[in-house]
Amino acid sequence: MNDLARVRYAPSPTGYPHVGNIRTALFNWLFARHNAGSFIVRIEDTDQARYVPGAVEAILDGLRWLGMDWDEGPEKNGAYGPYFQSQRLDRYKAAAEKLIASGHAYRCYCSSERLEQMRAAQEAAKVPTGYDRHCRDRCELGPEGVTPVVRFRMPLEGRTFFHDIIRGEVAFENALLDDFVLLKSDGFPTYHLANIVDDHDMAITHVMRAEEWLSSTPKHIQLYKAMGYEPPLYAHLPMILGSDRSKLSKRHGAVSIIDYKNQGYLPETMVNFLALLGWSLDATTEIMDVKKIIENFSLERISKTAAIFNIEKLDWMNGSYIRSLSLDEFTDRARPFLEAGVPEAAAYDRDYVKNALALIQERVKKLGELRDQPELTRFFFYQHLEYHAVDLVGKGMTTATTRQALQSSQDRLEKLDEFDIENMENEMRPLAAELGLKPGQLFGCLRVAVTGQSVSPPLFQTMAVLGRERTLSRIHEAVQKTHELAE
């Protein structure tokens, strides 16, 4: 491949970009970067009836989050914006008129009522639905006041052949393809016309798109031929299925790419994971940074068979990436999620927050857990803990033995010269034996005393982060709480 390779990502703003849509963008971007080519973003906003406010912003935010930069477009404030088809309507109208003039298209005046009746009759007769070419050879003049659509005049005989880089030679019977609409009555083009004109004008060399567009390709090949354009090379990407091999849906994880960002998946995880939905380096390699993926990406490595979206694998991969972050990187990325779940954390300095987060980095699979599961960290930041006194009394212990264990622990810890993990452990383990307790019993009541809960990061590491003053204050409060319990 040479440096003239040009590809495009052309989403419709009819909804927020889901994983299948973004996978298509990623494969195009990887191909462009591997071949030192150009990656173009083109917003196909000609379906005004289905336009979703905010969708364009979500699409662009998703690309930026994943690091998929694009190479050209209208400049605004020193940066490239995407192309918008709605700003190129005159170009599409001119193309439609050219096709009419050459006999490759015609105006159709059929009303929506007639088309509905036609489809109903076809369905009743159990024959394939499609336009019946009522206006194909009729007079150009239609009913007064009716704005026609423009339809393409498909050949009625023969077959349309094309080569798909992933699937090989493909052929369709022309007789099975109807005279599809090129230009709607509102003056906006359909996808079929607009993408052909744009791909030609933008010198696109390769069209990589979802498998669902395979059946539209013969229409596009015929359009290229009628316009006198050289078609690009095609590569139709495999479908993405859920873990049960059914069509991917929200229950499998087919949500907006921005939802993954909000859940706390890392962008490098998503790039790695999405790249493996239909492409692979080899039979075993799973974790790859984007540089390695770009270096090895090729269309020949893309599978014909459907890819499986496995949310458990995504979670595992994200956990691996989180564990590979330096503590400083983890702190920077985690802190917004932490403060969303535990607002009190915003009052603490970076070093304290970093020390607290260090204890849970190994356990976190998604940064969103810090927001959605505040119990992971709240005891580091709350001034006062809320728990029931009875929670201090562990299995096989009484109120009296619990009070004695806590008081003795407080006495020993107060005498430590250095309040560090090693010194605390060297004092507390022998103390358990002296009190006739198992280490787990002593440590259990201490854990509740200093965190307010029975599950936390390792006890002595937690106490070291909390520091001498706060740890001893909490143990003292726990001793007082035991007096609330009747023997």
C-alpha positions as CSV (number, residue, x, y, z in Angstrom):
1,M,0.0,0.0,0.0
2,N,1.2,3.5,-0.7
3,D,0.7,6.9,1.0
4,L,-2.2,7.8,-1.3
5,A,-4.6,5.5,0.6
6,R,-7.6,7.6,1.6
7,V,-10.5,6.3,3.7
8,R,-13.5,7.8,5.4
9,Y,-15.7,7.3,8.4
10,A,-19.2,8.5,7.4
11,P,-21.7,8.2,10.3
12,S,-25.3,9.4,10.3
13,P,-26.3,11.5,13.3
14,T,-29.5,9.5,13.8
15,G,-28.3,8.2,17.1
16,Y,-25.3,8.0,19.4
17,P,-22.3,6.0,18.0
18,H,-22.4,2.4,19.3
19,V,-19.6,-0.1,19.3
20,G,-20.2,-1.5,15.8
21,N,-20.2,2.0,14.3
22,I,-17.0,2.9,16.2
23,R,-15.4,-0.4,15.2
24,T,-15.9,0.7,11.6
25,A,-14.3,4.0,12.3
26,L,-11.4,2.4,14.1
27,F,-10.6,-0.1,11.2
28,N,-10.6,2.8,8.7
29,W,-8.3,4.9,11.0
30,L,-5.9,2.0,11.6
31,F,-5.7,1.3,7.9
32,A,-5.0,5.0,7.2
33,R,-2.3,5.2,9.8
34,H,-0.7,1.9,8.8
35,N,-0.4,3.1,5.2
36,A,0.5,6.7,6.0
37,G,-2.7,7.7,4.3
38,S,-5.6,10.0,5.1
39,F,-8.6,9.5,7.4
40,I,-11.6,11.7,6.7
41,V,-14.7,12.2,8.8
42,R,-17.9,12.9,6.9
43,I,-21.2,13.4,8.6
44,E,-24.0,12.0,6.5
45,D,-26.8,14.2,7.8
46,T,-29.2,14.1,4.8
47,D,-31.9,12.2,6.7
48,Q,-33.3,15.2,8.5
49,A,-36.4,13.4,9.8
50,R,-34.2,11.1,11.9
51,Y,-31.7,13.6,13.0
52,V,-30.9,13.3,16.8
53,P,-29.7,16.5,18.5
54,G,-26.4,16.0,20.2
55,A,-25.5,13.0,18.0
56,V,-22.8,14.9,16.0
57,E,-21.1,16.0,19.2
58,A,-21.2,12.5,20.6
59,I,-19.7,11.1,17.4
60,L,-16.8,13.5,17.5
61,D,-16.3,13.2,21.2
62,G,-16.1,9.5,20.9
63,L,-13.4,9.8,18.2
64,R,-11.4,12.3,20.2
65,W,-11.6,10.1,23.3
66,L,-10.2,7.1,21.5
67,G,-7.5,9.2,19.9
68,M,-8.8,8.8,16.3
69,D,-7.7,12.1,14.8
70,W,-8.8,13.0,11.3
71,D,-6.7,14.6,8.6
72,E,-8.7,17.2,6.7
73,G,-12.0,19.1,6.6
74,P,-13.3,22.6,6.9
75,E,-11.0,24.6,9.2
76,K,-12.5,26.2,12.3
77,N,-10.5,27.8,15.1
78,G,-7.3,26.3,13.8
79,A,-8.6,22.7,13.8
80,Y,-10.3,20.5,11.2
81,G,-14.0,20.0,11.5
82,P,-15.8,17.2,9.7
83,Y,-17.5,17.5,6.3
84,F,-21.3,17.7,6.4
85,Q,-23.3,16.4,3.5
86,S,-26.1,18.9,4.2
87,Q,-23.6,21.6,3.1
88,R,-23.2,19.9,-0.3
89,L,-26.8,19.7,-1.6
90,D,-26.1,21.6,-4.8
91,R,-23.5,19.1,-5.7
92,Y,-25.9,16.1,-5.3
93,K,-28.7,17.9,-7.2
94,A,-26.2,18.5,-10.1
95,A,-25.3,14.8,-10.1
96,A,-28.9,13.8,-10.2
97,E,-29.6,16.1,-13.1
98,K,-26.6,14.7,-15.0
99,L,-27.9,11.2,-14.5
100,I,-31.4,12.2,-15.8
101,A,-29.8,13.9,-18.8
102,S,-27.8,10.7,-19.6
103,G,-30.8,8.5,-19.3
104,H,-29.6,6.7,-16.2
105,A,-32.2,8.2,-13.9
106,Y,-35.8,9.5,-14.1
107,R,-38.3,11.5,-12.1
108,C,-40.9,9.6,-10.2
109,Y,-44.2,11.2,-9.2
110,C,-45.7,8.2,-7.3
111,S,-47.4,9.4,-4.1
112,S,-46.7,7.8,-0.8
113,E,-50.2,6.4,-0.8
114,R,-49.6,4.6,-4.1
115,L,-46.3,3.2,-2.9
116,E,-47.9,1.9,0.3
117,Q,-50.7,0.2,-1.7
118,M,-48.0,-1.3,-4.0
119,R,-46.0,-2.8,-1.2
120,A,-49.2,-4.1,0.5
121,A,-50.1,-5.9,-2.8
122,Q,-46.7,-7.3,-3.2
123,E,-46.7,-8.6,0.4
124,A,-50.1,-10.2,-0.1
125,A,-48.9,-11.9,-3.3
126,K,-45.8,-13.0,-1.4
127,V,-43.5,-11.6,-4.0
128,P,-40.3,-9.5,-3.3
129,T,-41.2,-5.9,-2.4
130,G,-39.7,-3.1,-4.5
131,Y,-40.6,-0.2,-6.7
132,D,-42.6,-1.4,-9.7
133,R,-41.0,1.1,-12.1
134,H,-44.4,2.8,-12.8
135,C,-42.7,6.1,-13.8
136,R,-39.7,4.6,-15.5
137,D,-40.8,5.1,-19.1
138,R,-43.6,7.7,-18.6
139,C,-43.7,11.3,-19.5
140,E,-41.4,13.6,-17.5
141,L,-44.4,15.8,-16.6
142,G,-46.3,14.7,-13.5
143,P,-49.3,16.0,-11.6
144,E,-49.3,19.7,-11.0
145,G,-47.9,20.7,-7.5
146,V,-46.2,17.3,-6.9
147,T,-42.5,17.4,-6.3
148,P,-41.0,14.2,-7.7
149,V,-38.2,12.1,-6.4
150,V,-35.3,11.0,-8.7
151,R,-34.8,7.3,-9.2
152,F,-31.9,5.4,-10.7
153,R,-32.6,3.3,-13.8
154,M,-31.2,-0.1,-12.9
155,P,-30.3,-2.4,-15.7
156,L,-32.9,-5.1,-16.0
157,E,-30.7,-7.9,-17.2
158,G,-27.3,-9.4,-16.4
159,R,-25.3,-9.4,-13.2
160,T,-23.3,-6.9,-11.3
161,F,-19.9,-8.2,-10.2
162,F,-17.4,-6.7,-7.7
163,H,-14.4,-7.8,-5.7
164,D,-14.6,-7.5,-1.9
165,I,-11.1,-7.6,-0.3
166,I,-12.5,-9.6,2.6
167,R,-15.1,-11.8,0.9
168,G,-13.7,-12.2,-2.6
169,E,-15.8,-12.1,-5.8
170,V,-19.4,-11.2,-5.3
171,A,-22.3,-11.1,-7.8
172,F,-25.9,-9.9,-7.8
173,E,-28.7,-10.4,-10.3
174,N,-29.7,-7.0,-11.6
175,A,-33.3,-8.1,-12.1
176,L,-33.6,-8.4,-8.3
177,L,-32.5,-4.8,-7.7
178,D,-35.2,-2.1,-7.9
179,D,-35.0,1.5,-9.2
180,F,-33.9,3.1,-6.0
181,V,-34.3,6.7,-5.0
182,L,-31.3,9.0,-5.6
183,L,-32.9,12.4,-4.6
184,K,-35.8,12.8,-2.3
185,S,-38.7,15.2,-2.8
186,D,-37.2,17.5,-0.1
187,G,-34.1,18.0,-2.2
188,F,-31.9,15.9,0.0
189,P,-30.0,12.9,-1.5
190,T,-30.2,9.4,-0.3
191,Y,-27.2,7.6,1.0
192,H,-26.8,5.9,-2.3
193,L,-26.2,9.0,-4.3
194,A,-24.4,11.1,-1.7
195,N,-21.8,8.6,-0.7
196,I,-20.9,7.9,-4.4
197,V,-20.5,11.6,-5.2
198,D,-18.6,12.3,-2.0
199,D,-16.3,9.3,-2.3
200,H,-15.4,10.4,-5.8
201,D,-14.9,14.0,-5.0
202,M,-12.8,13.1,-1.9
203,A,-10.7,10.6,-3.9
204,I,-11.6,7.7,-1.5
205,T,-9.5,4.7,-2.4
206,H,-11.0,2.1,0.0
207,V,-14.5,1.8,1.5
208,M,-14.6,-0.2,4.7
209,R,-18.1,-0.5,6.1
210,A,-20.4,-2.9,7.9
211,E,-21.5,-6.1,6.3
212,E,-25.1,-4.9,6.1
213,W,-24.1,-2.6,3.2
214,L,-22.9,-5.5,1.1
215,S,-26.3,-5.8,-0.7
216,S,-26.2,-2.1,-1.6
217,T,-22.8,-2.4,-3.3
218,P,-24.2,-3.5,-6.7
219,K,-26.3,-0.3,-6.7
220,H,-23.3,1.7,-6.0
221,I,-21.2,-0.1,-8.7
222,Q,-23.9,0.7,-11.2
223,L,-24.0,4.3,-10.1
224,Y,-20.2,4.6,-10.5
225,K,-20.5,3.2,-14.0
226,A,-23.4,5.6,-14.9
227,M,-21.4,8.6,-13.5
228,G,-18.3,7.6,-15.3
229,Y,-16.4,7.3,-12.0
230,E,-13.8,4.7,-11.0
231,P,-15.2,2.8,-8.0
232,P,-13.0,2.4,-4.8
233,L,-12.0,-0.9,-3.4
234,Y,-14.5,-2.4,-1.0
235,A,-14.1,-4.3,2.3
236,H,-17.3,-5.2,4.2
237,L,-16.5,-5.9,7.8
238,P,-17.9,-8.9,9.7
239,M,-20.9,-8.5,11.9
240,I,-20.6,-8.2,15.7
241,L,-22.7,-10.6,17.7
242,G,-23.5,-10.9,21.3
243,S,-22.0,-13.7,23.5
244,D,-25.1,-15.8,22.7
245,R,-24.4,-15.3,19.0
246,S,-27.6,-13.3,18.5
247,K,-27.7,-9.8,17.0
248,L,-25.8,-7.4,19.2
249,S,-28.1,-5.3,21.4
250,K,-27.9,-3.2,24.6
251,R,-28.1,-6.3,26.8
252,H,-24.8,-7.5,25.2
253,G,-23.2,-4.1,25.6
254,A,-24.1,-2.3,22.4
255,V,-24.4,1.1,23.9
256,S,-22.9,4.4,23.0
257,I,-19.1,4.6,23.0
258,I,-19.6,7.6,25.4
259,D,-21.3,5.3,27.8
260,Y,-18.1,3.2,28.0
261,K,-16.2,6.4,28.8
262,N,-18.7,7.3,31.5
263,Q,-18.5,3.8,32.9
264,G,-14.7,4.2,33.4
265,Y,-13.3,2.1,30.6
266,L,-9.9,3.4,29.4
267,P,-9.6,4.6,25.8
268,E,-6.6,2.4,25.2
269,T,-8.7,-0.6,26.4
270,M,-11.5,0.2,24.0
271,V,-9.1,0.6,21.0
272,N,-7.5,-2.8,21.8
273,F,-10.8,-4.5,22.4
274,L,-12.5,-3.1,19.3
275,A,-9.5,-3.9,17.1
276,L,-10.0,-7.6,18.1
277,L,-13.6,-7.6,16.9
278,G,-12.9,-9.1,13.5
279,W,-9.1,-8.6,13.3
280,S,-6.2,-10.4,15.0
281,L,-2.5,-10.4,15.2
282,D,-2.2,-14.1,15.8
283,A,-4.0,-16.8,17.7
284,T,-2.9,-15.8,21.2
285,T,-2.0,-12.1,21.5
286,E,-4.7,-10.1,23.3
287,I,-3.1,-7.1,24.9
288,M,-1.6,-4.6,22.4
289,D,-1.0,-0.9,22.5
290,V,-2.2,1.2,19.6
291,K,1.3,1.5,18.1
292,K,1.6,-2.3,17.8
293,I,-1.9,-2.6,16.3
294,I,-1.1,0.1,13.7
295,E,2.2,-1.5,12.8
296,N,0.5,-4.9,12.1
297,F,-2.9,-3.8,10.8
298,S,-4.0,-5.1,7.4
299,L,-7.2,-6.0,5.6
300,E,-5.9,-9.5,5.0
301,R,-6.1,-10.2,8.7
302,I,-9.8,-9.3,9.0
303,S,-12.0,-12.3,9.4
304,K,-15.1,-13.1,7.3
305,T,-16.9,-14.6,10.2
306,A,-18.8,-12.7,12.8
307,A,-17.0,-11.3,15.8
308,I,-18.3,-11.9,19.3
309,F,-18.7,-9.1,21.8
310,N,-17.7,-10.4,25.2
311,I,-18.3,-7.9,28.0
312,E,-16.4,-10.2,30.5
313,K,-13.3,-10.0,28.2
314,L,-13.7,-6.3,28.0
315,D,-13.8,-6.0,31.8
316,W,-10.8,-8.3,32.2
317,M,-8.8,-6.3,29.6
318,N,-9.7,-3.0,31.2
319,G,-8.6,-4.3,34.6
320,S,-5.3,-5.3,33.0
321,Y,-4.8,-1.8,31.5
322,I,-5.7,-0.1,34.9
323,R,-3.1,-2.2,36.7
324,S,-0.5,-1.3,34.1
325,L,-0.9,2.4,34.8
326,S,1.6,4.2,37.0
327,L,0.1,5.4,40.3
328,D,0.2,9.0,39.1
329,E,-1.7,8.1,35.9
330,F,-4.2,6.1,37.8
331,T,-4.7,8.9,40.3
332,D,-5.3,11.5,37.5
333,R,-7.8,9.3,35.7
334,A,-9.5,8.0,38.7
335,R,-10.0,11.2,40.7
336,P,-13.0,12.6,38.8
337,F,-14.8,9.3,39.3
338,L,-13.7,9.2,43.0
339,E,-15.0,12.7,43.7
340,A,-18.3,11.9,41.9
341,G,-18.9,9.1,44.3
342,V,-17.3,10.5,47.4
343,P,-17.5,14.3,47.2
344,E,-15.5,14.7,50.4
345,A,-12.4,13.5,48.6
346,A,-12.1,16.8,46.8
347,A,-11.0,18.4,50.1
348,Y,-7.8,16.2,50.3
349,D,-4.5,16.9,48.8
350,R,-3.1,14.8,45.9
351,D,-0.6,12.8,47.9
352,Y,-3.2,11.6,50.4
353,V,-5.6,10.7,47.5
354,K,-2.8,8.9,45.7
355,N,-1.9,6.8,48.7
356,A,-5.5,5.9,49.2
357,L,-6.0,4.9,45.6
358,A,-2.8,2.9,45.6
359,L,-4.6,0.3,47.8
360,I,-7.4,-0.3,45.4
361,Q,-5.8,-0.1,42.0
362,E,-5.3,-3.8,41.8
363,R,-9.0,-4.4,42.5
364,V,-10.6,-2.0,40.1
365,K,-11.9,-3.2,36.7
366,K,-13.6,0.1,35.7
367,L,-13.0,3.6,37.0
368,G,-16.7,4.0,37.4
369,E,-16.6,1.6,40.3
370,L,-15.1,4.5,42.4
371,R,-18.2,6.5,41.7
372,D,-20.8,3.7,41.9
373,Q,-19.3,1.8,44.8
374,P,-18.3,4.5,47.3
375,E,-17.7,1.9,50.0
376,L,-14.4,1.1,48.2
377,T,-12.9,4.4,49.4
378,R,-15.2,6.5,51.5
379,F,-13.6,5.6,54.9
380,F,-10.5,7.4,53.7
381,F,-12.3,10.7,53.4
382,Y,-15.2,10.7,55.9
383,Q,-14.6,12.6,59.1
384,H,-17.0,10.3,61.0
385,L,-17.9,6.7,60.3
386,E,-21.5,5.4,60.4
387,Y,-21.8,1.8,61.5
388,H,-23.6,-0.2,64.2
389,A,-21.7,-1.1,67.4
390,V,-22.7,-4.7,67.0
391,D,-20.7,-4.9,63.8
392,L,-17.5,-4.6,65.9
393,V,-18.2,-8.0,67.5
394,G,-16.8,-10.7,65.4
395,K,-17.4,-14.4,65.3
396,G,-16.5,-16.1,68.5
397,M,-16.1,-12.8,70.4
398,T,-18.2,-11.1,73.0
399,T,-18.6,-7.4,73.8
400,A,-16.1,-7.7,76.5
401,T,-13.4,-9.4,74.4
402,T,-14.0,-6.9,71.6
403,R,-13.7,-4.0,74.0
404,Q,-10.5,-5.4,75.4
405,A,-9.1,-6.1,71.9
406,L,-9.7,-2.6,70.8
407,Q,-8.4,-0.9,73.9
408,S,-5.2,-3.1,73.9
409,S,-4.7,-2.3,70.2
410,Q,-5.1,1.4,70.9
411,D,-2.5,1.2,73.8
412,R,0.0,-0.6,71.6
413,L,-0.4,1.6,68.6
414,E,0.0,4.7,70.6
415,K,3.5,3.7,71.7
416,L,4.8,3.1,68.2
417,D,7.7,5.4,67.1
418,E,6.9,4.9,63.5
419,F,3.3,4.4,62.4
420,D,4.1,2.2,59.4
421,I,2.9,-1.1,58.1
422,E,5.8,-3.2,59.4
423,N,5.7,-1.8,63.0
424,M,1.9,-2.1,63.2
425,E,1.9,-5.7,62.0
426,N,4.8,-6.6,64.4
427,E,2.7,-5.3,67.3
428,M,-0.7,-6.6,66.4
429,R,0.0,-10.2,65.5
430,P,1.6,-11.1,68.9
431,L,-1.2,-9.1,70.6
432,A,-3.8,-11.4,69.1
433,A,-2.1,-14.4,70.6
434,E,-1.7,-12.7,74.0
435,L,-5.5,-12.0,74.0
436,G,-6.3,-15.6,73.1
437,L,-7.7,-14.5,69.7
438,K,-7.0,-15.6,66.2
439,P,-5.4,-12.8,64.0
440,G,-8.5,-12.7,61.9
441,Q,-10.7,-12.0,64.9
442,L,-8.5,-9.1,66.1
443,F,-8.0,-7.7,62.7
444,G,-11.8,-8.0,61.9
445,C,-12.9,-5.8,64.8
446,L,-10.0,-3.3,64.0
447,R,-11.1,-3.2,60.4
448,V,-14.7,-2.2,61.3
449,A,-13.3,0.3,63.8
450,V,-11.1,2.1,61.3
451,T,-13.2,1.8,58.2
452,G,-16.8,1.3,59.4
453,Q,-17.1,-1.9,57.3
454,S,-16.1,-5.5,57.3
455,V,-14.4,-5.4,53.8
456,S,-11.6,-3.0,52.9
457,P,-8.1,-3.0,51.5
458,P,-5.4,-4.7,53.6
459,L,-5.8,-3.4,57.2
460,F,-2.3,-2.2,58.0
461,Q,-1.9,-0.4,54.6
462,T,-5.3,1.2,55.2
463,M,-4.2,2.4,58.7
464,A,-0.9,3.7,57.4
465,V,-2.8,5.9,54.8
466,L,-5.3,7.1,57.5
467,G,-2.3,8.0,59.7
468,R,-1.7,7.8,63.4
469,E,-4.1,10.5,64.6
470,R,-7.2,9.4,62.6
471,T,-6.6,5.7,63.2
472,L,-6.3,6.1,66.9
473,S,-9.3,8.4,67.1
474,R,-11.4,5.9,65.3
475,I,-10.3,3.0,67.5
476,H,-11.1,5.2,70.6
477,E,-14.6,5.9,69.2
478,A,-15.1,2.2,68.6
479,V,-14.2,1.4,72.3
480,Q,-16.8,3.9,73.3
481,K,-19.3,2.3,71.0
482,T,-18.9,-1.1,72.7
483,H,-20.3,0.5,75.9
484,E,-23.6,0.9,73.9
485,L,-23.9,-2.9,73.8
486,A,-25.4,-4.8,76.7
487,E,-23.4,-7.8,77.9
